[in-house]
Amino acid sequence: MPAIDIHAMHKMSRDDAQDAADQLAQDLAEKFDIDYGWDEDTIHFERTGVNGTITVDGKQIHIVAELGFLLSMFKDKLEGEIRRYLKEHFQCTFSN
């Protein structure tokens, strides 16, 4: 399966970054009917056609998403939207 794998550096406190990641997960859940839950520093999310994780620590956000066949056709668009969101809401810089 095609995957999105994004590493981004942020300058927020760990708590603020986790709050922002939780807001992202809530937004995705509402827009795309995605189920999610926290396990320590990691949000696990899934729905038909996609599953993955968002890991947040004091300096970095790491997003991994495995895409099913239909969503794989939109991989570049989805990845661009994720990067835009991270820049806008986390003021992130990217290492990949």
N, C-alpha and C positions, 0 to 999 in steps of 0.2 A: 504494500500500500504506500502511496506517496505520503510524505510527511512534511510538516512545517516544523522547523527547529530554529527558534530565535533566542539569542542571548542578548540581553540589554542591561546596561548599567544605569542606575538611578542615584539621585542624591537626597532621597527622602529618608526619614527615619524608618526603621523596620516596621513599626506600627502603622505609620501613615501609608507606607507602600502596601502593606497587607490590607488595609482598609480600601485603598484604591483598587487592588486586585479583586477584593470581594465585590466592589461596585461593578467592575468589569464582568465578573461571573454572573452577578444579578442581571445586568444588562443583556448578556448573552442568553441567559435563561428565559428572560421575557421575550426577546426578539426571535429566538430560534428554538424554543422549547428544549433547552439543554438542562439535564440534571447535573448537579455539582455538589461537592462537599469538601470540607477541609480535612486534612490529615497532617497535623503539625504545621509546617511551612508550605504545604503543597495543596493546591486545589485540584481535585480530580473531576473531570467533566466528561459527559458522554451523551450521545443521542444516536439515532440511526445514521450511519454514514460518517461519524466522527467520534473520536475519543482522545483524551490527552490529559496533560497536566500543566499547571501554572505554578512554578516554585518561586517563592519570594523570600529573599533574605535582606540583610542590612545594606547590600550594595547592588544586588543583581536580581533580575527577573529572567526566568528561563521558561519558555513556552514550547511545548512539544504537542503536536496534534497529528494523529494518524487519520488520513482522509480516505473514505470509501471511494468507489468508482465515480459516482456522480459528482461529488465535491472535488475530486482530484482535477476536474476540468477547470475549476475556479481557484486552484492553489495560488497562483501568482496574485490574483485579486485579493484573496483572503489574507495572504501574507502582507500585502501592502496595506490593507486596512488595519491589521494588527499593529504594524509598525507605526502607522499614523496615530492610532489610539495611544500607544505607549509614549510617543513623542509629546502628544497633547496633554495627557493626563499624568504622566510620570516624569516628563522632561528627560527622557532616556536618550542615551547614546548607544550605538550598537557595535558589537564585536564580530558580528557575522552578517 
